[in-house]
Amino acid sequence: MNSKLKFYQSIRFKIALVFALMLMLTLECVGAVFVRQLEHQNLNTFKQSIELPSYVDNSLSEQLARSNTRKANHQIRQILSEVNNNNISEIRVIDNKGIIRGTSDSDNRGTVGQKTTDQIVKATLLNNRSHSENVYDNGNHNRYYVNVLPLVDNSNNNVIGAVYLRASLESVYASINSITLIYLSAALVTIAIGLFLAILISQEITRPIEEMRKQTLRIARGDFSGQVRVMGNDELGQLAGAVNNLSVRVEEAQASTDSERRRLDSVLSHMSDGVLATDRRGNVTIVNNMALQLLGVDHEDDLIGKSIIDVLDIRHDYTVRQLINADQREMIIDMSNDGNNLILNAYFSPIQRESGFVSGLVCVLHDVTGQQKEERERKQFVSNVSHELRTPLTSVHSYVEALSDGAWQDKEVAPKFLNVIQGETDRMIRMINDLLSLSRMDAGTTKLNLEYVNIKELLNYILNRFDMIIKNEESDSSKKKYKIERHFTKKDLWVEIDTDKFTQVIDNIMNNAIKYSPDGGIITVRLLETHNHVIMSISDQGLGIPRKDLGRIFDRFFRVDKARSRKQGGTGLGLAISKEVINMLGGQIWVDSVEGHGSTFYISLPYVPYEEEDDWDDQEAEK
């Protein structure tokens, strides 16, 4: 939005322009009435000034009544010559026969004795009424006032003639034009001054509006620090106060909205279920990380804006309207594909306002693949146990049978056979112990010997054992070489755990890291504190875990590379036991891995800051 306005676009200019136009219209109306009245008054005054005295009319009537035309014309000329009025251009005397008997204009003396052709004169002689009009002379471009008066015989009141009087109006209109020009000049000056004053006044009026405009622009940018000055208690002052109040309310609402959004983002990010939210047209607007993982999508941009029925691949079975209005809002969606079994429980809930208007839809996705595969997993578990036990039992049986056939007498072969039998027996015992541990955990009969332990010292102690193994194997060229790096916080962290079971978890993860690390690899162990939790991570530089197997890495008997795992002596139960132990301790365990770039196992345990003063306070309380 462009905050700069041109002057002619501003309300200041518009107010000044409206004021100037109203002033101009007012002055024009007043001027038109004034000029009209002035013209009417001047013309009346002028007409009065050129009226002939009554004695002149009487004298002319007497002369027209005489029978001696020549003497009468001479007397008429004498009478007209005695009329001294500079405004009169010409006076003619016409008898009742229409003959011009005299004129005051010496240039028109030749018309005396001729019959008049003027229609006004004829009408006056016929009607015995005076006639007047304004005429324009195209010859000299002058305006004239013409007045024709009838001359009446005093003895019988008969019309005996008429007086034609013509006077120039140029002096009258010159005076009117002069006054009009002065008025127009004064009006223009008044309009200019009024426009200047209007701009000043409009500037004062619009200054609070300009400040409110700038404040609203700052509010739109998210800056709520400014305030509009309240200059009075009028409408603009009340509006300025309302803008200030609005700024505070918007800031509070923005802060509340941001807090709720952060809280929602945090909740969505840490939810174990997938969440999709749509607009009223069913297009996805919000998606959390778990939903991306369940749907096998890397970036949320791949889903934002798409229809939810396309995202869930249910367009052939449902429409968005059916999902919003359906009585049954829960459904099972099978999204299994090649090499990936995925069955989701989808629950739909409309986003509805208090007015009842539905503005969107929320879909919660819960992975029920495990629930539906429990029976199959039980069968698979029995099959795995049978397979895992049959292999070492078959091996033991073969070697025992060989020993029974006489191999025990061979001093070189017999010890080797016995070592194999002992190794396979130990492997079966470990497997049985692991199965028993898992069984007790599943039944909830496992007891924890909890105690507060400085986990940094405990972790150092466990890793020191592996360092000792490295030191003892340095001379053996057949053994894999690796290195352990530690990045621990300097702070002592006291956590309530079962030391033996926690040691078992770390041993399992470290053994896996050592097994799958390349020769000369580095195993990095980190320990830090964050958000009332202790976070441990163990990273290797091994083969890594494919993305499709990350969700099953803690399943019982699951191996990414079964042939390699059995060759290295794994039972497929170590990570499953580790997960159960960490869950019993109230923590979490998870893995982050990129195939070909190694894996990192994370362990999070609840942590309450523990100070030495706490023991001292407890001891003092006991005393």
HUVEN-V541092 format. One record per pair of residues at least 24 apart in sequence whose C-alpha atoms are under 6 Angstrom apart, sorted by the first residue. I is the first residue (numbers start at 1). J is the second residue. Records with the same first field share a line. If there is no record, write none. Layout:
I: J / J
//
This chain:
12: 202 / 203
16: 195 / 198 / 199
20: 195
61: 151
73: 101
77: 102
80: 104
87: 167
88: 167
89: 166 / 167
90: 165 / 166
91: 164 / 165
92: 163 / 164
93: 162 / 163
94: 161 / 162
95: 160 / 161
96: 160 / 161
143: 169
144: 168 / 169
273: 365 / 366
274: 364 / 365
275: 363 / 364
276: 362 / 363
277: 361 / 362
278: 360 / 361
279: 360
280: 359 / 360
282: 307 / 308 / 320
283: 307 / 308
284: 308
324: 350
342: 369
343: 368 / 369
344: 368
392: 424
396: 421
448: 498
449: 498
450: 496 / 497 / 498
451: 496 / 497
452: 494 / 495 / 496
453: 494 / 495
454: 493 / 494
455: 493
480: 519
481: 519 / 520
482: 520 / 521 / 522
483: 522
484: 522 / 523 / 524
485: 524
486: 524 / 525 / 526
487: 526
488: 526 / 527
489: 528
495: 607
505: 578
508: 574
513: 540
516: 542
517: 541 / 542
518: 542
532: 607
533: 605 / 606 / 607
534: 604 / 605 / 607
535: 603 / 604
536: 602 / 603
537: 601 / 602
538: 600 / 601
539: 599 / 600
540: 598 / 599
541: 598
542: 598
543: 596 / 598
544: 593 / 594 / 595 / 596 / 597 / 598 / 599
545: 593 / 595
546: 595
//
